[in-house]
Amino acid sequence: MTRCVKTDQQGVAKALEEKVLLYLNTLYKRPLARHTIRAFEVAEGFVKKFNKKVVLDSGCGTADSSLVLAERFPEHPVLGLDKSDFRLSKQKKDLPQNLLLLQVELLDFWRLALEAKWSVLFHALYYPNPWPKEVQLGRRFHAHPIFPTFLMLSPHFEMRTNWKIYGDEFLKACEIALPKLQMFSSVKLETWRPQKPETAFERKYLNSGQDLWRVITI
Ligand SMILES: C[S@@+](CC[C@H](N)C(=O)[O-])C[C@H]1O[C@@H](n2cnc3c(N)ncnc32)[C@H](O)[C@@H]1O
């Protein structure tokens, strides 16, 4: 198998634990982007029609995985979320009635959803940007002040990556933070090979023979 993430890291970043612990005690107060506040209002209207728990596909890109999730959870509202209108607009299929795609800033949308006490049945975070240089650690979701919000949003999540170190770090960050948040989901990291690719990046990685990893709650 080939490894295609170019990084200066040999393993989990040294500063990870310190950052995770720091952000557990910090309130993240970045001003919310207007377009995401508006998108959240639209999402709330959509979700209310179902009276069921929500499924989130965060950083859905071209939203191929959002279609898969809409089929897997037919009774539930599924939201495909991405900041890139360009990527979202590549999804040309007629969307199923339980799927809505929205252009949002995830850092803000997650905070709004948590404040609104949404019940999130399943949270997909497939192939987040790796930010592969060690100096970029703070940009990775698990080493960012938003991480406690991500964890508190749903006890059931799945993060997929083609970079083992990202998977190791995500797992470690979960193991540090979950008990401190009084959340007792168990998490594990596993290698994983889907029968059929579910996202555009997954297709690209599989076609180039890369290993895939995921952190899942069990
Ligand atoms: C590597 S791509 C993966 C896309 C898709 N999940 C896939 O597997 O094909 C990461 C996606 O996350 C989106 N993204 C990254 N950070 C984001 C943020 N803070 N808010 C919203 N979207 C974000 C990017 O626009 C991009 O589409």
The ligand as an SDF file (V2000), in Angstrom:
LIG
                    3D

 27 29  0  0  0  0  0  0  0  0999 V2000
  -10.5950   16.6520    2.0540 C   0  0  0  0  0  0  0  0  0  0  0  0
  -12.1780   17.2810    1.6990 S   0  0  0  0  0  0  0  0  0  0  0  0
  -13.2310   15.8460    1.9360 C   0  0  0  0  0  0  0  0  0  0  0  0
  -14.5930   16.0360    1.3230 C   0  0  0  0  0  0  0  0  0  0  0  0
  -15.5120   14.8020    1.4140 C   0  0  0  0  0  0  0  0  0  0  0  0
  -15.7930   14.4380    2.7730 N   0  0  0  0  0  0  0  0  0  0  0  0
  -14.9160   13.6450    0.6680 C   0  0  0  0  0  0  0  0  0  0  0  0
  -14.4570   12.7010    1.3400 O   0  0  0  0  0  0  0  0  0  0  0  0
  -14.9150   13.6650   -0.5700 O   0  0  0  0  0  0  0  0  0  0  0  0
  -12.5450   18.2380    3.1420 C   0  0  0  0  0  0  0  0  0  0  0  0
  -13.8030   19.0700    3.0080 C   0  0  0  0  0  0  0  0  0  0  0  0
  -14.0570   19.7390    4.2260 O   0  0  0  0  0  0  0  0  0  0  0  0
  -14.4810   21.0670    3.9270 C   0  0  0  0  0  0  0  0  0  0  0  0
  -14.1210   21.8730    5.1070 N   0  0  0  0  0  0  0  0  0  0  0  0
  -12.9010   21.9310    5.6940 C   0  0  0  0  0  0  0  0  0  0  0  0
  -12.9470   22.7670    6.7610 N   0  0  0  0  0  0  0  0  0  0  0  0
  -14.2100   23.2410    6.8290 C   0  0  0  0  0  0  0  0  0  0  0  0
  -14.8730   24.1400    7.7010 C   0  0  0  0  0  0  0  0  0  0  0  0
  -14.2380   24.7220    8.7180 N   0  0  0  0  0  0  0  0  0  0  0  0
  -16.1780   24.4100    7.4870 N   0  0  0  0  0  0  0  0  0  0  0  0
  -16.8330   23.8290    6.4390 C   0  0  0  0  0  0  0  0  0  0  0  0
  -16.2560   22.9600    5.5830 N   0  0  0  0  0  0  0  0  0  0  0  0
  -14.9650   22.6730    5.7610 C   0  0  0  0  0  0  0  0  0  0  0  0
  -13.7380   21.4400    2.6730 C   0  0  0  0  0  0  0  0  0  0  0  0
  -14.3940   22.4670    1.9610 O   0  0  0  0  0  0  0  0  0  0  0  0
  -13.7150   20.1200    1.9290 C   0  0  0  0  0  0  0  0  0  0  0  0
  -14.8150   19.9640    1.0450 O   0  0  0  0  0  0  0  0  0  0  0  0
  1  2  1  0
  2  3  1  0
  2 10  1  0
  3  4  1  0
  4  5  1  0
  5  6  1  0
  5  7  1  0
  7  8  2  0
  7  9  1  0
 10 11  1  0
 11 12  1  0
 11 26  1  0
 12 13  1  0
 13 14  1  0
 13 24  1  0
 14 15  1  0
 14 23  1  0
 15 16  2  0
 16 17  1  0
 17 18  1  0
 17 23  2  0
 18 19  1  0
 18 20  2  0
 20 21  1  0
 21 22  2  0
 22 23  1  0
 24 25  1  0
 24 26  1  0
 26 27  1  0
M  CHG  2   2   1   9  -1
M  END
$$$$
